[in-house]
């Protein structure tokens, strides 16, 4: 449908009493932000500078934010928009590439009404910069939503104070992110919901669910038509004035429609409607390798729309005493908008009505509610652990040493080698994986040069390999009763003090106990998504 002027909404009347920071204060925040991001995740921002600054107004002439162009060696590397308000997220939009959209737009004419809404106002004419469309300012719909300030203030009550991350004191910057690659970005057709769902369907069709869609023999618009049918999306009507109406889907029809499409193509699926999703719920889906559908309501940019979530970014910047939580989405408005749109969660949360999660990994022995459902689903979604191919995961089956090697290899992706230090892995289906990990120092070689591939992995062995793979450090010198003088004592201290594994009771670790597949999924998940600020409890 594209970006229409009727979609621009503001809520500034409800926020007129908010304090405004100065451009100088905003520049300090921008400088701290790019320095931290450069150090933590995006090296081109190391030693970068701000080459251009500009106040951005809303449609009523109030300062909405401050734009800063990031530059290094005379090359543009994206831009940062700092919130003009004292309350709310300091950084309301940023990109990592290219120039800002307000080049050559004089200050006072540069208008910003929300994410990706870049405008120029001259007299009573407003131009949408990406598309070039111009309209009279009187014709632009401006809605005053008096409840937004209260909702945002509720969010701000959960912000940080005293340099704390939750209840844990942080002394340095922390960064983590994850992106699901190869999720398509289809342009709006027959409605935002069937288009967003098509992004998800086509992604999974290329992830070992080929019957869902064949890109070589089927048309994407035909897929969207079928999805619109099963979700009862209303027909699109072109009005005499050229406007399009219709293309709406009731939230209640999304889950049944997705399940019907999936099941009709021979696959079970777990689709779930989630009201007012938290960032943690969103993040868990992305960590699990599963694109998520987001439903917005009265969003300043998207109004009532459906987005496809594909990534998250979470960063705590100590010098700002602030945590930033970004969602990266496909918005189906391409080509007018970027393929990857970053939305600040705190700014967007009041408008996130709901989400729909789609999990194609259905195991009869791991139902929703199983104690390790989330971790097992994530291992399957990230192609690290699979089921047996018959709808059964084998959650309580013991994991062998060669199977353990296969999982670690899939995560670590070490270089292969022709060197084989063991005498007993010639017939192992995971000979390549074992040899590569041995060369990397994850596995040791005993005097007999035996790996014992069919033996069940023990808790002590798991502690050893996870410590090596993830380079874990002992954060607290807590010792279990049955680990004194044990060869794996320091490894157990490392995984316990990092929150990966607990004891088995009575201050024991039980190092020789077998490890099951469900336990391995949990251990590996916790190691992959380590909480750097985890504080262990004394044993």
NORURUR-V378626 format. One record per residue. RES is the residue in one letter. SS is DSSP state (a for helix, b for strand, c for the rest). D_CENTER is the distance of its C-alpha to the mean C-alpha in Angstrom with 2 decimals. Layout:
BEGIN
RES_SS_D_CENTER, RES_SS_D_CENTER
END
This chain:
BEGIN
X_c_26.05, X_c_25.01, X_c_24.93, X_c_27.99, X_a_29.69, X_a_30.05, X_a_26.31, X_c_26.57, X_c_26.57, X_c_27.09, X_c_27.45, X_a_29.31, X_a_32.49, X_a_30.86, X_a_29.64, X_c_32.88, X_c_33.68, X_c_30.57, X_c_31.42, X_b_30.74, X_c_30.08, X_c_32.08, X_a_31.00, X_a_32.00, X_a_29.75, X_a_26.85, X_a_27.65, X_a_27.59, X_a_24.06, X_a_23.00, X_a_24.83, X_a_23.26, X_a_19.72, X_a_20.37, X_a_22.23, X_a_19.47, X_a_16.74, X_a_19.46, X_a_20.17, X_a_16.70, X_c_14.78, X_c_16.71, X_a_20.33, X_a_21.93, X_a_21.63, X_c_23.87, X_c_27.20, X_c_26.08, X_b_27.85, X_b_27.78, X_b_30.23, X_b_30.22, X_b_29.73, X_b_30.21, X_b_30.16, X_b_28.44, X_b_30.20, X_c_29.41, X_c_31.86, X_c_34.19, X_c_34.54, X_c_32.58, X_b_30.37, X_b_26.72, X_b_25.26, X_b_26.20, X_b_25.17, X_b_25.32, X_b_25.38, X_b_24.21, X_b_26.82, X_b_27.91, X_c_31.15, X_c_31.76, X_b_28.61, X_b_25.91, X_b_22.38, X_b_20.53, X_b_21.08, X_b_20.10, X_b_21.04, X_b_22.00, X_b_22.52, X_c_26.28, X_b_26.09, X_c_26.54, X_c_24.31, X_c_20.61, X_c_18.03, X_c_19.99, X_b_17.81, X_b_17.12, X_b_16.23, X_b_16.08, X_c_16.10, X_c_16.80, X_c_19.47, X_b_22.82, X_c_24.92, X_c_24.38, X_c_25.66, X_c_28.42, X_c_30.54, X_c_34.20, X_c_33.49, X_c_35.70, X_c_34.47, X_c_35.47, X_c_34.65, X_b_30.92, X_b_29.15, X_b_25.53, X_c_24.60, X_c_20.81, X_c_17.78, X_c_19.29, X_c_22.65, X_b_24.99, X_b_28.65, X_b_32.13, X_b_34.89, X_b_38.56, X_c_41.10, X_c_39.97, X_b_38.10, X_b_34.31, X_b_32.72, X_b_29.14, X_c_28.61, X_c_26.33, X_c_28.67, X_c_31.93, X_c_32.74, X_b_35.07, X_b_36.15, X_b_38.32, X_a_36.55, X_a_38.57, X_a_37.01, X_c_33.44, X_c_32.33, X_c_31.48, X_c_30.58, X_c_30.96, X_c_28.79, X_c_30.52, X_c_28.12, X_a_25.10, X_a_26.48, X_a_26.95, X_a_23.45, X_a_22.00, X_a_24.54, X_a_23.39, X_a_19.86, X_a_21.54, X_c_23.43, X_c_20.35, X_c_19.93, X_c_21.12, X_c_24.75, X_c_26.74, X_c_23.89, X_b_22.26, X_b_18.78, X_c_19.39, X_c_22.89, X_b_22.64, X_b_24.15, X_c_22.23, X_c_24.41, X_c_22.09, X_c_18.83, X_b_15.68, X_b_12.53, X_b_9.50, X_b_6.44, X_b_5.29, X_b_5.94, X_c_7.83, X_c_11.12, X_c_14.01, X_c_12.73, X_c_15.73, X_c_16.19, X_c_19.41, X_c_21.56, X_c_22.63, X_c_25.37, X_c_26.95, X_c_24.36, X_a_20.71, X_a_19.93, X_a_21.57, X_a_20.08, X_a_16.44, X_a_17.38, X_a_19.05, X_a_15.87, X_a_14.70, X_a_18.27, X_a_18.87, X_a_15.76, X_a_17.01, X_a_20.54, X_c_19.81, X_c_18.40, X_c_21.76, X_c_22.23, X_a_24.65, X_a_26.66, X_a_23.99, X_c_24.72, X_c_26.69, X_c_25.81, X_c_29.25, X_c_31.36, X_c_29.55, X_c_28.65, X_a_25.24, X_a_27.12, X_a_29.04, X_a_25.90, X_a_24.79, X_a_28.36, X_a_28.23, X_a_24.99, X_a_26.61, X_a_29.63, X_a_28.09, X_c_26.05, X_c_29.21, X_c_27.82, X_c_30.70, X_c_32.47, X_c_31.92, X_b_35.14, X_b_36.18, X_c_38.31, X_c_41.51, X_c_39.93, X_c_37.18, X_c_34.42, X_b_32.32, X_b_32.04, X_c_30.67, X_c_27.64, X_c_26.51, X_c_25.02, X_c_25.46, X_c_22.50, X_a_24.87, X_a_25.30, X_a_21.73, X_a_21.46, X_a_25.09, X_a_24.77, X_a_21.76, X_a_23.59, X_a_26.81, X_a_25.52, X_a_23.86, X_a_26.98, X_a_29.34, X_c_27.97, X_c_28.63, X_c_25.37, X_c_24.48, X_c_21.11, X_b_19.65, X_b_18.39, X_b_17.97, X_b_18.19, X_b_16.42, X_b_18.09, X_c_16.52, X_c_13.08, X_c_12.14, X_a_8.99, X_a_9.53, X_a_9.91, X_a_6.78, X_a_4.94, X_a_7.82, X_a_7.49, X_a_4.56, X_a_6.68, X_c_9.48, X_c_9.03, X_c_9.46, X_c_8.72, X_b_9.33, X_b_12.14, X_b_12.41, X_b_16.04, X_b_17.18, X_b_20.70, X_b_22.74, X_b_19.88, X_c_21.66, X_c_20.37, X_c_19.53, X_b_22.02, X_b_21.64, X_b_19.12, X_b_16.54, X_b_13.26, X_b_10.97, X_b_7.21, X_b_6.02, X_b_3.15, X_b_2.55, X_b_6.11, X_b_8.55, X_b_12.19, X_b_15.52, X_b_18.50, X_c_21.71, X_c_24.07, X_c_22.48, X_c_21.98, X_b_18.68, X_b_15.04, X_b_12.60, X_b_9.30, X_b_7.78, X_b_5.98, X_b_6.73, X_b_9.02, X_b_12.16, X_c_14.90, X_c_17.84, X_c_20.04, X_c_20.39, X_c_22.53, X_c_22.95, X_c_19.34, X_c_16.99, X_c_15.06, X_c_11.85, X_b_12.13, X_b_10.47, X_b_11.04, X_b_11.79, X_a_10.99, X_a_14.53, X_a_16.18, X_a_14.63, X_a_14.93, X_a_18.65, X_a_18.13, X_b_15.45, X_b_18.09, X_b_16.27, X_b_13.78, X_b_14.71, X_b_13.14, X_b_14.68, X_b_15.50, X_c_18.19, X_c_19.01, X_c_21.93, X_b_24.24, X_c_27.48, X_c_27.56, X_b_24.00, X_c_23.96, X_c_21.45, X_c_22.49, X_c_23.31, X_c_22.73, X_c_20.40, X_a_18.90, X_a_15.26, X_a_15.87, X_a_18.03, X_a_15.72, X_a_12.97, X_a_15.81, X_a_16.93, X_a_13.67, X_c_13.43, X_c_17.17, X_c_18.45, X_c_20.53, X_c_22.17, X_c_24.67, X_c_28.34, X_c_28.22, X_c_30.19, X_c_27.52, X_c_28.03, X_c_25.72, X_c_28.49, X_c_26.64, X_c_29.81, X_c_31.18, X_b_31.66, X_c_29.77, X_b_32.08, X_a_31.96, X_a_31.55, X_a_28.64, X_a_27.04, X_a_27.61, X_a_25.94, X_a_22.67, X_a_22.66, X_a_23.61, X_a_20.73, X_a_18.28, X_a_20.41, X_c_21.79, X_c_25.00, X_c_27.80, X_c_30.37, X_c_33.94, X_c_37.36, X_c_38.40, X_c_38.83, X_c_39.99, X_c_40.51, X_c_43.48, X_c_41.93, X_c_38.83, X_c_40.72, X_c_40.13, X_c_36.60, X_c_34.02, X_c_31.69, X_a_34.22, X_a_32.05, X_a_29.15, X_a_31.59, X_a_33.43, X_a_30.42, X_a_29.16, X_a_32.75, X_a_33.11, X_c_30.02, X_c_31.60, X_c_29.35, X_c_32.38, X_c_35.87, X_c_39.11, X_c_41.93, X_c_45.63, X_c_45.92, X_c_43.05, X_c_41.63, X_c_37.98, X_c_38.84, X_c_36.06, X_c_37.04, X_c_37.16, X_b_34.64, X_c_32.17, X_b_32.96, X_a_30.97, X_a_32.58, X_a_31.66, X_a_27.99, X_a_28.09, X_a_29.68, X_a_27.34, X_a_24.08, X_a_25.59, X_a_26.45, X_a_23.31, X_c_21.05, X_c_23.87, X_c_23.96, X_c_26.43, X_c_28.56, X_c_27.53, X_c_30.44, X_c_33.69, X_c_33.66, X_c_35.73, X_c_36.24, X_a_39.89, X_a_39.84, X_a_38.15, X_c_41.00, X_c_42.31, X_c_39.84, X_c_38.63, X_c_34.94, X_a_35.33, X_a_33.27, X_a_30.45, X_a_30.42, X_a_30.44, X_a_27.37, X_a_25.22, X_a_26.62, X_a_26.16, X_c_22.48, X_c_21.83, X_c_21.57, X_c_24.85, X_c_27.48, X_c_31.19, X_c_33.13, X_b_35.47, X_c_38.57, X_c_36.84, X_b_36.65, X_c_33.93, X_c_35.86, X_c_35.08, X_c_36.99, X_c_35.29, X_b_33.57, X_c_29.81, X_b_28.63, X_a_25.80, X_a_23.92, X_a_24.51, X_a_23.36, X_a_20.03, X_a_19.55, X_a_20.85, X_a_18.70, X_a_15.42, X_a_16.47, X_a_17.46, X_a_14.33, X_c_12.23, X_c_15.23, X_c_15.69, X_c_17.72, X_c_19.51, X_c_20.60, X_c_24.28, X_c_26.34, X_c_29.11, X_c_32.62, X_c_33.92
END
